[in-house]
Amino acid sequence: MIRGYNFPDEFWNFLKNNDIKYFEVTHETQLFNMLKAGRIDFLAGEIIVIRNMIQDQEGDFTILEDYPIQVKPMYLAFSKASVDKGFVESFSKALKEVKQTPDYAPLCEKYRVLCTR
């Protein structure tokens, strides 16, 4: 598991109820290296990160994309100390406009991610 990730209680209960031993690391690459080396049987992480790690590797890996552990939207946060409020407002406006274009939904499907308008 990635230290600090917020996995749902059902997932933790599954691990505990099935006496599954798990490791906590700070980054997906550590888990992926353990998977490649045969030290672990599976890993849980962000789908896009895992997909990118696997595409450049040799080996037999399966992603259970149809069975996510959880689906949550992601958000951006800007530093008030270093990013101008006007930039944040124009970025937000541009992002809303992009989400209304016909190109947005196909991008979500291509990368198989949850997209909101």
C-alpha positions in Angstrom: 0.0 0.0 0.0 1.1 3.6 -0.5 1.6 5.2 2.9 -0.9 8.0 3.4 -3.4 6.9 0.7 -7.0 6.8 1.8 -8.2 3.4 0.9 -11.9 2.6 1.9 -12.6 0.7 5.1 -14.0 -2.2 3.0 -10.6 -2.7 1.4 -8.8 -2.7 4.7 -11.4 -5.1 6.1 -10.9 -7.4 3.1 -7.1 -7.5 3.8 -7.6 -8.1 7.5 -10.4 -10.7 7.1 -8.4 -12.7 4.6 -5.2 -12.4 6.6 -3.4 -10.7 3.7 0.0 -9.4 4.7 0.8 -5.9 3.2 3.6 -3.5 3.0 3.5 0.3 3.2 5.8 2.3 0.9 6.0 5.9 -0.1 5.7 5.5 -3.9 4.1 3.3 -6.5 7.4 2.5 -8.1 8.5 0.8 -5.0 5.5 -1.5 -5.1 5.9 -2.1 -8.8 9.5 -3.2 -8.3 8.4 -5.6 -5.5 5.7 -7.0 -7.9 8.3 -7.5 -10.7 10.7 -9.2 -8.3 7.9 -11.6 -7.1 8.0 -10.2 -3.5 4.3 -9.3 -3.6 1.3 -10.7 -5.6 -0.6 -7.5 -6.1 -0.5 -3.8 -5.6 -3.1 -1.1 -5.2 -2.5 2.4 -6.6 -3.6 5.1 -9.0 -4.7 3.6 -12.3 -2.9 6.0 -14.6 0.4 5.6 -12.7 0.1 1.8 -12.7 -0.8 1.8 -16.4 2.3 3.9 -17.2 4.6 1.8 -15.2 3.4 -1.4 -16.9 3.5 -0.2 -20.4 7.3 0.1 -20.4 7.9 -3.2 -18.7 8.3 -6.8 -19.8 6.2 -9.3 -17.8 2.8 -10.6 -17.3 0.7 -8.1 -15.4 -3.1 -7.7 -15.2 -4.9 -4.5 -14.1 -8.4 -5.0 -12.7 -9.7 -1.9 -14.3 -13.3 -2.9 -14.2 -13.1 -3.3 -10.4 -11.8 -0.1 -8.8 -11.2 -0.1 -5.1 -12.7 3.4 -5.1 -13.6 6.1 -7.5 -13.0 9.7 -6.4 -12.6 13.0 -8.3 -9.2 14.7 -8.2 -8.8 18.4 -7.5 -6.1 21.0 -8.1 -4.8 23.2 -5.3 -2.7 26.4 -5.9 -0.5 28.1 -3.4 -1.8 31.5 -2.4 1.8 32.6 -1.7 3.1 31.9 -5.2 0.1 31.8 -7.6 -1.8 34.9 -8.5 -5.6 34.8 -7.8 -6.3 36.0 -11.3 -4.4 33.0 -12.8 -6.4 30.6 -10.6 -9.7 32.2 -11.8 -8.7 32.1 -15.5 -7.4 28.5 -15.1 -10.8 27.5 -13.5 -12.7 29.2 -16.3 -10.6 27.5 -19.0 -11.0 24.1 -17.4 -14.8 24.5 -17.3 -14.7 25.4 -21.0 -12.6 22.4 -21.9 -15.0 20.1 -20.0 -17.8 21.3 -22.2 -16.1 20.5 -25.5 -16.8 17.3 -27.5 -13.1 16.3 -27.0 -13.4 15.9 -23.2 -15.5 12.7 -23.0 -13.3 10.7 -25.4 -10.2 11.7 -23.4 -11.9 10.3 -20.2 -12.7 7.1 -22.1 -9.2 6.8 -23.6 -7.5 7.1 -20.2 -10.4 5.2 -18.4 -10.7 7.8 -15.7 -13.7 9.3 -14.0 -14.4 12.7 -15.4 -16.8 15.3 -14.1 -18.2 18.3 -15.8 
